[in-house]
Amino acid sequence: MAKSGKIRVLALGLIQSGDRLFVSQGFDAVKQTTFYRALGGGIDFGEPSHVALEREFQEELQAALTNIKYLGCLENIFEYNDTPYHEVIQLYRCDFTDPIFYQIDSLKFYEKEREKTALWVPLSRFQSRELKLVPEGFLQYCDLTRN
């Protein structure tokens, strides 16, 4: 997370397998709510966003990506644990190179010192609003016809 008052620029990867979406799970302790978002991370100065996306997946999951296609830009202004944040997201559709990632249910990874969980979630759980997918507008980029 970027410090409040700064805009953070991110590259996130939309990875979909049939009717499932690969996301990380987060928790806002102040609101006592669980949320989900695509994986990826911050773009370093001078680094193209698609390179940042590949780097982040390698660092966090030791996963290589393929079929990387730019989808668009999203802006996300939100509060997390009572602190305001502002993100500009470069969003990509991509696939895992290693098919083993499509066979796992969930896996633990570290983002800096924080342990996080990545998992496959049926899109229907986001469409029905049973689960919260962030940022707003992300679902419009998913292929809702895949099975």
ABEGO torsion letter per residue (X at the ends): XBBBGBBBBBBBBBBBBEABBBBBBBBBAAAGBBBBBBBEEBBBBGBBAAAAAAAAAAAAAGBBBBGBBBAEBBBBBBBBGGBBBBBBBBBBBBBBABAAAAABABBBBBBEABBBBBBBBBAAAAAAGABBBOBBGAAAABBAABX
